[in-house]
Amino acid sequence: MTAKMINKVEIIAEENCKNSAYGSSFLDGLNKMRIDQKYCDFTLEVDGDIVKVHKVALAIGSPYFAKMLES
């Protein structure tokens, strides 16, 4: 692509991708994937129950898990 076309694509993407509810929408989507057990990459056992989760969500929500999952 030429630089002019790339710039045009960037402008269109920027104008069309503004979404004030993006954070909420993103978290809702992540939770739906967890509930549907899609793309889960970690399993926890909590009080005898198995819970499939996303490592990134654990790491963001907990410094303990962030450190544990670093390696």
Contacts in CASP RR format, 6 or more apart in sequence:
PFRMAT RR
TARGET T0000
AUTHOR 0000-0000-0000
METHOD contacts of the structure
MODEL  1
MTAKMINKVEIIAEENCKNSAYGSSFLDGLNKMRIDQKYCDFTLEVDGDI
VKVHKVALAIGSPYFAKMLES
1 9 0 8 1.000
19 25 0 8 1.000
30 54 0 8 1.000
30 57 0 8 1.000
33 39 0 8 1.000
33 40 0 8 1.000
33 54 0 8 1.000
34 40 0 8 1.000
34 52 0 8 1.000
34 53 0 8 1.000
34 54 0 8 1.000
34 57 0 8 1.000
37 52 0 8 1.000
39 54 0 8 1.000
40 52 0 8 1.000
40 53 0 8 1.000
40 54 0 8 1.000
41 54 0 8 1.000
41 55 0 8 1.000
42 52 0 8 1.000
42 53 0 8 1.000
42 54 0 8 1.000
42 55 0 8 1.000
42 58 0 8 1.000
42 69 0 8 1.000
43 50 0 8 1.000
43 51 0 8 1.000
43 52 0 8 1.000
43 53 0 8 1.000
44 50 0 8 1.000
44 51 0 8 1.000
44 53 0 8 1.000
45 51 0 8 1.000
55 65 0 8 1.000
55 69 0 8 1.000
58 65 0 8 1.000
58 66 0 8 1.000
58 69 0 8 1.000
59 65 0 8 1.000
59 66 0 8 1.000
59 69 0 8 1.000
60 66 0 8 1.000
END
